[in-house]
Amino acid sequence: MMNAMSDEELLKLQRPANIRQKGELKGRQEGKAETLTRQLQYRFGNLPSWATEKVSNAKPAMLEEWSLRILDAPTLESVFADPS
């Protein structure tokens, strides 16, 4: 007869996968932020602290949006401007 795993045992098995997934997501986000920072520096020169802070605190979807905006943006401020 097979022993059924308790909920606690199942959670213990799932934790490493969840931790790994979170780590992978964080790594991807950091990579996107680093790439965008380099692109912004190349295009606009040294970045002010407000821009660096915005990039480091942004969610991946916003980083992707900004990485596309940089292609047409005439100024650093326009990269981060709310599209209205």
PASEBA-1860 file (N, C-alpha, C; in nm, 3 decimals):
! residues 84
1> MMNAMSDE> 0.084/-0.119/0.000/0.000/0.000/0.000/0.088/0.125/0.000 ~ 0.060/0.222/-0.087/0.139/0.345/-0.095/0.099/0.441/0.015 ~ 0.199/0.504/0.070/0.171/0.608/0.170/0.143/0.739/0.096 ~ 0.037/0.800/0.130/0.005/0.930/0.072/0.089/1.036/0.142 ~ 0.139/1.130/0.063/0.219/1.238/0.122/0.128/1.339/0.188 ~ 0.175/1.389/0.299/0.099/1.493/0.366/0.118/1.624/0.290 ~ 0.033/1.719/0.317/0.045/1.851/0.255/0.180/1.913/0.287 ~ 0.225/1.893/0.409/0.354/1.948/0.451/0.468/1.888/0.371
9> ELLKLQRP> 0.464/1.759/0.346/0.568/1.692/0.268/0.565/1.740/0.123 ~ 0.448/1.760/0.070/0.436/1.812/-0.067/0.493/1.953/-0.077 ~ 0.464/2.035/0.022/0.517/2.172/0.022/0.668/2.172/0.027 ~ 0.727/2.081/0.108/0.873/2.073/0.117/0.934/2.038/-0.018 ~ 0.867/1.953/-0.093/0.917/1.916/-0.225/0.903/2.032/-0.325 ~ 0.799/2.112/-0.310/0.772/2.221/-0.403/0.858/2.344/-0.375 ~ 0.902/2.362/-0.252/0.977/2.482/-0.217/1.100/2.504/-0.303 ~ 1.187/2.404/-0.322/1.304/2.429/-0.405/1.269/2.477/-0.546
17> ANIRQKGE> 1.165/2.421/-0.604/1.123/2.465/-0.738/1.076/2.609/-0.735 ~ 0.999/2.645/-0.634/0.950/2.784/-0.623/1.065/2.881/-0.602 ~ 1.159/2.842/-0.518/1.275/2.928/-0.492/1.356/2.945/-0.620 ~ 1.375/2.837/-0.693/1.451/2.843/-0.818/1.379/2.933/-0.919 ~ 1.248/2.919/-0.930/1.171/3.001/-1.024/1.182/3.149/-0.988 ~ 1.171/3.179/-0.859/1.183/3.319/-0.817/1.321/3.373/-0.848 ~ 1.422/3.289/-0.824/1.560/3.330/-0.855/1.580/3.355/-1.003 ~ 1.523/3.269/-1.085/1.534/3.286/-1.229/1.465/3.414/-1.275
25> LKGRQEGK> 1.346/3.442/-1.221/1.275/3.565/-1.256/1.354/3.688/-1.215 ~ 1.409/3.683/-1.095/1.487/3.796/-1.047/1.611/3.816/-1.134 ~ 1.674/3.707/-1.172/1.792/3.715/-1.259/1.759/3.775/-1.394 ~ 1.647/3.734/-1.451/1.605/3.791/-1.580/1.576/3.941/-1.568 ~ 1.509/3.977/-1.458/1.478/4.118/-1.436/1.607/4.199/-1.423 ~ 1.701/4.149/-1.346/1.828/4.219/-1.328/1.903/4.231/-1.460 ~ 1.897/4.126/-1.541/1.962/4.131/-1.672/1.900/4.235/-1.763 ~ 1.768/4.242/-1.763/1.699/4.342/-1.845/1.732/4.483/-1.796
33> AETLTRQL> 1.736/4.501/-1.665/1.767/4.632/-1.609/1.910/4.673/-1.645 ~ 2.001/4.578/-1.638/2.141/4.607/-1.671/2.156/4.644/-1.818 ~ 2.088/4.570/-1.904/2.094/4.598/-2.048/2.035/4.735/-2.079 ~ 1.920/4.765/-2.021/1.857/4.895/-2.045/1.945/5.007/-1.994 ~ 2.006/4.988/-1.878/2.095/5.092/-1.823/2.210/5.119/-1.920 ~ 2.271/5.014/-1.974/2.380/5.032/-2.070/2.331/5.104/-2.196 ~ 2.212/5.068/-2.243/2.157/5.133/-2.362/2.134/5.282/-2.336 ~ 2.076/5.311/-2.220/2.049/5.451/-2.186/2.178/5.530/-2.173
41> QYRFGNLP> 2.278/5.471/-2.111/2.407/5.539/-2.096/2.472/5.563/-2.232 ~ 2.463/5.466/-2.319/2.521/5.481/-2.452/2.452/5.594/-2.529 ~ 2.321/5.599/-2.515/2.243/5.697/-2.592/2.245/5.837/-2.531 ~ 2.236/5.844/-2.395/2.218/5.975/-2.331/2.332/6.016/-2.239 ~ 2.434/5.933/-2.224/2.546/5.966/-2.135/2.517/5.921/-1.992 ~ 2.591/5.979/-1.899/2.573/5.943/-1.757/2.428/5.966/-1.715 ~ 2.375/5.869/-1.642/2.235/5.878/-1.600/2.223/5.945/-1.464 ~ 2.121/6.029/-1.450/2.093/6.085/-1.318/2.041/5.975/-1.225
49> SWATEKVS> 2.053/5.998/-1.097/2.013/5.896/-0.999/1.865/5.858/-1.012 ~ 1.780/5.953/-1.049/1.638/5.921/-1.060/1.614/5.817/-1.170 ~ 1.691/5.825/-1.278/1.672/5.730/-1.388/1.724/5.592/-1.349 ~ 1.838/5.587/-1.284/1.893/5.461/-1.237/1.798/5.394/-1.139 ~ 1.740/5.473/-1.050/1.647/5.420/-0.951/1.520/5.367/-1.019 ~ 1.469/5.439/-1.118/1.350/5.394/-1.190/1.374/5.259/-1.256 ~ 1.489/5.245/-1.320/1.521/5.120/-1.389/1.536/5.005/-1.290 ~ 1.606/5.030/-1.180/1.630/4.921/-1.085/1.504/4.878/-1.012
57> NAKPAMLE> 1.404/4.963/-1.004/1.279/4.929/-0.935/1.167/4.885/-1.028 ~ 1.192/4.884/-1.157/1.087/4.855/-1.255/1.060/4.706/-1.268 ~ 0.937/4.676/-1.304/0.896/4.538/-1.334/0.943/4.504/-1.476 ~ 0.959/4.374/-1.504/1.009/4.333/-1.636/0.930/4.390/-1.754 ~ 0.799/4.396/-1.744/0.719/4.448/-1.856/0.752/4.594/-1.884 ~ 0.775/4.672/-1.780/0.809/4.813/-1.800/0.949/4.826/-1.858 ~ 1.042/4.742/-1.814/1.177/4.744/-1.870/1.173/4.716/-2.020 ~ 1.090/4.621/-2.059/1.075/4.590/-2.201/1.017/4.709/-2.278
65> EWSLRILD> 0.916/4.772/-2.220/0.856/4.890/-2.284/0.960/5.000/-2.304 ~ 1.035/5.030/-2.199/1.138/5.134/-2.208/1.247/5.098/-2.307 ~ 1.281/4.968/-2.315/1.386/4.928/-2.408/1.342/4.947/-2.553 ~ 1.212/4.948/-2.578/1.162/4.980/-2.712/1.153/5.130/-2.734 ~ 1.111/5.202/-2.632/1.098/5.348/-2.644/1.231/5.416/-2.672 ~ 1.339/5.357/-2.621/1.470/5.420/-2.637/1.507/5.436/-2.785 ~ 1.449/5.353/-2.870/1.480/5.358/-3.012/1.435/5.489/-3.077 ~ 1.325/5.547/-3.029/1.271/5.669/-3.089/1.275/5.790/-2.998
73> APTLESVF> 1.309/5.771/-2.873/1.300/5.880/-2.775/1.407/5.986/-2.801 ~ 1.364/6.112/-2.810/1.462/6.218/-2.831/1.537/6.257/-2.703 ~ 1.477/6.228/-2.587/1.540/6.264/-2.459/1.526/6.148/-2.360 ~ 1.608/6.152/-2.258/1.600/6.052/-2.151/1.462/6.057/-2.086 ~ 1.413/6.176/-2.061/1.283/6.192/-1.997/1.170/6.129/-2.079 ~ 1.181/6.137/-2.210/1.075/6.082/-2.296/1.073/5.929/-2.293 ~ 1.185/5.866/-2.260/1.185/5.720/-2.245/1.090/5.680/-2.133 ~ 1.094/5.756/-2.024/1.018/5.722/-1.904/0.880/5.788/-1.895
81> ADPS> 0.848/5.877/-1.990/0.722/5.950/-1.985/0.603/5.856/-2.000 ~ 0.495/5.888/-1.931/0.370/5.811/-1.945/0.313/5.836/-2.083 ~ 0.282/5.728/-2.156/0.222/5.749/-2.287/0.077/5.797/-2.272 ~ 0.051/5.913/-2.320/-0.085/5.968/-2.306/-0.152/5.978/-2.439
END
